């Protein structure tokens, strides 16, 4: 026998689904608009006639991206920074989170306090730049990856995950069977850490993929610039400077402006494809790990 919903339950469902639909449309429409604009003609974009579907479909923007060496180099650099930063950050975070979750860790409270210092006090851009320079990391890929290699927020989530899922009794049973700390971590704790590993990989990967500030500060070599920094420079060049009109062909300037208008939408589409492709593969573990790691 099916239990009928009360009037209050039905009203709740209506309001809940209505709010979810509104938020879904608010998220989807900008994405649909950007994709449609990237395939539309420059005239349609300039006339603001693109609303939902591409107007005057063309692949000129994507052909320009494929033919542009700087954009392709930026995409490859972002892929290297994303993969390297995600793997390094996840490894450091898992190790720090597991160690800080152990009650028998010497000076556990002091170590945790030092982890929290960067969240309370920031050294600033200039001291950080001096540290990077003195370490000889300027104009290297490490200058992009290392300054943000580990997040204290992710360490706290990871520590909470281990505290809730790896009880002390499991460690005691492993020690009775002759396992030391390293064997317990690599043979028991690490295989049970798939959800939190997925969370860290996604967090660090998205942070590195969307990041451009470290590259802006610590690199001046065009061959090391990530995609987001290339896109930033592209957008900064897209505005027409009135001073240019007096000394150049107006038609050529307007043509260049139209090309930039199409390119910026196409670049946004290219930049958001990898996170959209990667998320479905880690969604199951991500939701579980994020919820469990943030409960306590």
C-alpha positions as CSV (number, residue, x, y, z in Angstrom):
1,X,0.0,0.0,0.0
2,X,1.4,3.3,-1.1
3,X,1.5,6.1,1.5
4,X,0.0,9.3,0.1
5,X,2.0,12.4,0.4
6,X,0.5,15.1,2.5
7,X,-0.3,18.6,1.1
8,X,2.8,19.9,2.9
9,X,5.0,17.2,1.3
10,X,3.6,18.0,-2.2
11,X,4.2,21.8,-1.6
12,X,7.7,21.0,-0.5
13,X,8.4,18.9,-3.6
14,X,7.0,21.6,-5.9
15,X,9.2,24.4,-4.3
16,X,12.2,22.2,-4.1
17,X,12.1,21.1,-7.7
18,X,11.3,24.6,-8.9
19,X,14.3,26.0,-7.2
20,X,16.5,23.1,-8.5
21,X,15.2,23.8,-12.1
22,X,15.9,27.5,-11.8
23,X,19.5,26.9,-10.5
24,X,20.0,24.3,-13.3
25,X,18.9,26.7,-16.0
26,X,21.2,29.4,-14.4
27,X,24.2,27.1,-14.7
28,X,23.3,25.6,-18.1
29,X,22.3,28.7,-20.1
30,X,25.7,30.5,-19.8
31,X,27.4,27.3,-20.9
32,X,25.0,26.8,-23.9
33,X,25.4,30.5,-24.8
34,X,29.3,30.3,-24.8
35,X,29.2,27.1,-26.9
36,X,26.7,28.6,-29.4
37,X,28.7,31.9,-29.7
38,X,31.9,30.0,-30.3
39,X,30.3,28.4,-33.4
40,X,28.5,31.6,-34.5
41,X,29.7,34.2,-37.0
42,X,31.4,37.4,-35.9
43,X,28.5,39.5,-37.2
44,X,26.0,37.6,-35.1
45,X,28.1,38.0,-32.0
46,X,28.5,41.8,-32.7
47,X,24.8,42.2,-33.3
48,X,23.9,40.2,-30.1
49,X,21.7,37.9,-32.1
50,X,23.0,34.7,-30.4
51,X,20.7,33.5,-27.7
52,X,20.4,29.7,-27.7
53,X,21.5,28.2,-31.1
54,X,24.5,29.2,-33.3
55,X,23.8,31.9,-35.8
56,X,25.7,31.6,-39.0
57,X,27.6,28.5,-38.0
58,X,31.3,28.6,-38.7
59,X,34.4,26.8,-37.4
60,X,36.8,29.7,-38.0
61,X,37.5,30.2,-34.3
62,X,38.5,26.6,-33.8
63,X,40.6,26.5,-36.9
64,X,42.4,29.5,-35.6
65,X,43.0,27.7,-32.3
66,X,44.4,24.6,-34.0
67,X,46.7,26.8,-36.2
68,X,47.9,28.9,-33.3
69,X,51.1,27.6,-31.8
70,X,50.8,29.7,-28.6
71,X,47.4,28.3,-27.8
72,X,48.4,24.7,-28.4
73,X,51.5,25.2,-26.3
74,X,49.4,26.7,-23.5
75,X,47.0,23.8,-23.7
76,X,49.9,21.3,-23.4
77,X,51.5,23.3,-20.5
78,X,48.2,23.3,-18.7
79,X,47.9,19.6,-19.1
80,X,51.4,19.1,-17.7
81,X,50.7,21.4,-14.7
82,X,47.3,19.8,-14.1
83,X,48.6,16.2,-14.1
84,X,51.8,17.0,-12.2
85,X,50.1,19.2,-9.7
86,X,47.3,16.8,-9.1
87,X,49.6,13.8,-8.6
88,X,52.1,15.7,-6.4
89,X,49.4,17.5,-4.3
90,X,47.4,14.3,-3.8
91,X,50.5,12.3,-2.7
92,X,51.5,15.0,-0.2
93,X,48.0,15.5,1.1
94,X,47.3,11.8,1.6
95,X,50.6,11.3,3.4
96,X,50.0,14.3,5.6
97,X,46.3,13.5,6.2
98,X,47.1,9.9,7.2
99,X,50.0,10.9,9.5
100,X,48.0,13.6,11.3
101,X,45.1,11.3,11.8
102,X,47.2,8.9,13.9
103,X,46.8,9.5,17.7
104,X,50.3,8.0,18.3
105,X,52.0,10.6,16.0
106,X,54.6,12.5,18.2
107,X,53.9,16.2,18.5
108,X,50.6,15.7,16.6
109,X,49.0,18.9,18.0
110,X,52.1,21.0,17.3
111,X,52.4,19.7,13.7
112,X,48.7,20.4,13.1
113,X,49.1,23.9,14.4
114,X,51.9,24.5,12.0
115,X,49.7,23.2,9.2
116,X,47.1,25.8,10.2
117,X,49.5,28.8,10.2
118,X,49.3,29.4,6.4
119,X,45.5,29.6,6.7
120,X,45.7,32.3,9.3
121,X,48.8,34.3,8.1
122,X,50.0,34.8,4.6
123,X,53.6,35.8,3.8
124,X,52.5,37.9,0.8
125,X,53.5,38.0,-2.8
126,X,56.9,39.6,-2.5
127,X,58.4,37.2,0.2
128,X,57.0,34.2,-1.7
129,X,58.6,35.5,-4.9
130,X,61.9,35.9,-3.2
131,X,61.7,32.3,-1.9
132,X,60.9,31.0,-5.4
133,X,63.8,33.1,-6.8
134,X,66.3,31.9,-4.2
135,X,65.4,28.3,-4.9
136,X,66.2,28.8,-8.5
137,X,62.7,28.0,-9.7
138,X,62.0,31.1,-11.8
139,X,61.1,30.3,-15.4
140,X,60.7,26.6,-14.6
141,X,57.6,24.4,-14.5
142,X,58.2,23.8,-10.8
143,X,57.5,27.5,-10.1
144,X,54.0,26.9,-11.3
145,X,53.4,23.6,-9.4
146,X,55.3,23.8,-6.1
147,X,54.0,27.1,-4.5
148,X,50.5,25.6,-4.4
149,X,51.4,21.9,-4.1
150,X,49.5,21.2,-0.9
151,X,46.3,22.7,0.5
152,X,45.7,22.7,4.2
153,X,41.9,22.5,3.6
154,X,42.4,19.3,1.7
155,X,44.7,17.9,4.4
156,X,42.0,18.5,7.0
157,X,39.4,16.7,4.9
158,X,41.8,13.8,4.3
159,X,42.6,13.6,8.0
160,X,38.9,13.4,8.9
161,X,38.4,10.7,6.3
162,X,41.1,8.5,7.8
163,X,39.8,9.1,11.3
164,X,36.4,7.9,10.4
165,X,37.3,5.0,8.1
166,X,40.6,3.6,9.4
167,X,39.9,2.8,13.1
168,X,42.8,2.2,15.5
169,X,41.6,-1.4,16.0
170,X,42.4,-2.2,12.4
171,X,46.0,-0.9,12.9
172,X,46.3,-3.0,16.1
173,X,45.1,-6.1,14.3
174,X,47.6,-5.5,11.5
175,X,50.5,-5.1,14.0
176,X,49.5,-8.4,15.6
177,X,49.9,-10.0,12.2
178,X,53.4,-8.5,11.9
179,X,52.7,-5.5,9.8
180,X,54.6,-2.3,10.4
181,X,53.4,1.2,9.8
182,X,54.5,1.4,6.2
183,X,53.0,-1.9,5.2
184,X,49.7,-1.0,6.9
185,X,49.5,2.2,5.0
186,X,50.4,0.8,1.6
187,X,48.6,-2.5,1.9
188,X,45.5,-1.5,3.9
189,X,44.9,2.2,4.3
190,X,45.8,3.3,0.8
191,X,43.5,0.8,-1.0
192,X,40.7,2.0,1.2
193,X,41.4,5.7,0.2
194,X,40.0,5.7,-3.3
195,X,37.2,8.2,-2.5
196,X,39.5,10.7,-0.8
197,X,42.2,10.3,-3.5
198,X,39.5,11.1,-6.1
199,X,38.5,14.2,-4.2
200,X,42.1,15.4,-4.0
201,X,42.9,14.6,-7.6
202,X,39.8,16.6,-8.7
203,X,40.5,19.6,-6.3
204,X,44.1,19.9,-7.3
205,X,43.6,19.2,-10.9
206,X,40.9,21.9,-11.3
207,X,43.0,24.4,-9.3
208,X,46.0,23.8,-11.5
209,X,43.9,23.8,-14.7
210,X,42.3,27.1,-13.8
211,X,45.4,28.7,-12.3
212,X,47.4,31.4,-14.1
213,X,48.7,33.7,-11.3
214,X,51.7,31.6,-10.4
215,X,52.7,31.4,-14.0
216,X,52.1,35.2,-14.3
217,X,54.4,35.9,-11.4
218,X,57.2,33.4,-11.8
219,X,57.6,32.8,-15.5
220,X,58.3,35.1,-18.4
221,X,59.0,32.4,-21.0
222,X,56.2,32.1,-23.6
223,X,56.8,28.3,-23.8
224,X,55.9,27.9,-20.1
225,X,52.6,29.8,-20.1
226,X,49.5,27.8,-19.3
227,X,46.3,28.0,-21.3
228,X,44.6,30.3,-18.8
229,X,47.4,32.9,-19.0
230,X,47.4,32.7,-22.8
231,X,43.6,33.2,-22.7
232,X,44.1,36.1,-20.3
233,X,46.5,37.8,-22.7
234,X,44.2,37.1,-25.6
235,X,41.2,38.8,-23.8
236,X,43.4,41.7,-22.8
237,X,44.3,42.3,-26.4
238,X,40.7,42.0,-27.6
239,X,39.7,45.5,-26.8
240,X,40.2,48.1,-29.5
241,X,42.4,51.0,-28.4
242,X,41.0,54.3,-29.7
243,X,44.6,55.4,-30.2
244,X,45.1,52.7,-32.8
245,X,42.4,54.0,-35.1
246,X,44.4,57.1,-36.2
247,X,47.4,55.2,-37.3
248,X,46.0,52.0,-38.7
249,X,43.4,50.6,-41.1
250,X,40.0,50.8,-39.4
251,X,38.7,47.8,-41.3
252,X,41.7,45.7,-40.3
253,X,41.2,46.7,-36.6
254,X,37.5,45.8,-36.7
255,X,38.3,42.5,-38.4
256,X,40.8,41.8,-35.7
257,X,38.2,42.7,-33.0
258,X,35.6,40.3,-34.6
259,X,38.2,37.5,-34.6
260,X,38.9,38.1,-30.9
261,X,35.2,38.0,-30.1
262,X,34.9,34.6,-31.6
263,X,38.2,33.3,-30.2
264,X,37.4,34.1,-26.6
265,X,34.3,32.0,-26.6
266,X,36.0,29.1,-28.4
267,X,38.9,29.3,-25.9
268,X,36.4,29.2,-23.0
269,X,34.9,26.0,-24.5
270,X,38.4,24.4,-25.0
271,X,39.3,25.4,-21.4
272,X,36.2,23.8,-19.8
273,X,36.3,20.5,-21.8
274,X,38.9,18.6,-19.7
275,X,37.2,19.2,-16.3
276,X,33.8,18.2,-17.8
277,X,35.3,15.1,-19.3
278,X,37.2,14.1,-16.1
279,X,34.4,14.7,-13.6
280,X,32.1,11.8,-14.5
281,X,34.9,9.3,-14.0
282,X,35.5,10.4,-10.4
283,X,32.0,11.6,-9.5
284,X,31.1,8.4,-7.5
285,X,34.2,8.6,-5.4
286,X,34.2,12.4,-5.2
287,X,30.8,12.6,-3.6
288,X,31.5,9.9,-1.1
289,X,34.9,11.2,-0.2
290,X,33.9,14.9,0.0
291,X,30.9,14.1,2.3
292,X,32.7,11.7,4.6
293,X,35.8,13.9,4.8
294,X,33.8,16.9,5.8
295,X,31.4,15.4,8.3
296,X,33.4,15.8,11.5
